[in-house]
Amino acid sequence: MEEELLSAVPCSSLAVESVLRVSTAGGLYGFCAGPRDARRIGLSGLSQASYVAKSVGRIGFQCGIVSGIFTMTHCGLQRYRGKNDWVNALVGGAVAGAAVAIGTRNWTHVVGTAGLVSAFSVLANCTRTDLKQL
């Protein structure tokens, strides 16, 4: 039943939902980590508040971008291949990790981040699939 519902929803809608959810979580993380980082570098008052607001936006945006790229790639591959398996998560994680790390222009960093995000994506996908079978 759930698979039929997901196949009827466009990938773009799934990506927007994912971006909103994960960027909110990233923003909340930025709201928790920002004050700690601001105190560590010696900021207080208005400069601390500005730093926290910027960290909320930056971390939320970065998390949202990763989530959107992963969801679009995963969903597109799932629809193209007609299968929902670990390969979709592997490729989606690799594309999302590489897209985030490409700004460093360090190919070692790009490959490492792509591999790390890909591994976590496959692990999360396998864990979710195993939990559905219970």
N, C-alpha and C positions, 0 to 999 in steps of 0.2 A: 504494500500500500504506500509506504513512504517513498520507495523507489519510483513509483508511477508519478507521485506528486513532484518529486525532484526533477524528473525528466520533462515535466510540463513547464517548469519555471525557467525563464531565460537565464543564461550564465551571467549576464550583466546585472540582473536583479540579485542573484546570489552574491556577486562581487560587491555590490553596494551595501548589502546587509553585512557582509563580512568586514568591509572597511569601517562602517559605523560602529560595529561591536568592538573590533580590535583597537581602533583608534581611541575609543572611549577608555578602554582598559589601559592603553599606553599613556593617555593623558592623566589618568588616575595615578599611574606609576610615577609620571613626571611630577605630579603634585606632591607625592610622598618623597621622592628623591631630590627634588629641586631645593627645598629648604636646607637639607643636609649639605648639599654641594655648595650652596651659597654661603653657609656658615663656614665651611671648610676653606673657602677662598677669602673669607673675611668681609663679606657684604652684610649690610644691615639697613633697615628702613626701606625707603622707596627703591633703592637699587636692588635689595634682596627681593622685593615683590616683583620687580621687573624681570629679574633673573628667573624666578619661579614661573612666571607667566610664559616666558620664552621657552623654558624647559618643558612645560606642559604641552605647548604647541609643537615644539620640535619632536619630542618623543611620540606624541600622538600621531603626528603626520607620518613619521617613519614607520611606525607599527601599521598604520593604515595602508601605506603603500605596499609593504611586504604582503599583507593580508590580501589586498586586492589583486596583486600580480599572481600570487599563489592560487587564489580561488578561480580566477579567469583561466589560468593555464590548466589547472586540475579539471575544471568543469569542461573546458574545450576538448581536452584529450579524452575525457570520459565519454563525451558525446561522439567524438570522431572514431574512437576505437570500439565503442559499444561495450566496454568492460569497466568495472569499478574494482581495480586491483592496485597493488603497490607501485606499479610502474607509473601510474598517473601522479601519485604523491612524490615519487622520486624525481620525475621531470619537473613538476610544479615547484618543488622545493629548490631544485638546482637553478631554475630560471629566476625565482624570487631572490635567492641568495646572491646570484650573479648581478642582478639588476641593482641591488642595494650596494654592493661592493664595487661596482664599476666606477664610481666616483673617485675612488682612491687611485686609479690607473696603475695599480700594482697587481700584475697578473697572478702572482702567488696568493695575494690576499683574496682576489676574486674567486679563484679556484677553491681555496680553502673555505671561504664563506659559502660558496655554492654547495660544496660537499657537506658542510656542517648542517646547513638548513635542510638540505635534501635528506640527510640521515634522520634528523629530528622529525621531518614530515612523514617519512616512511614509518618510523616508530609510532608516531601518533596515529597514523592511519591504521596500522596493524592492531594497536591497542583498542581503537574505536571499533574495528571490525570484530575483534574477539569479544568485546563486551556486548555487542548486538546479538551474538550467538548464544549468550547465556540465558 
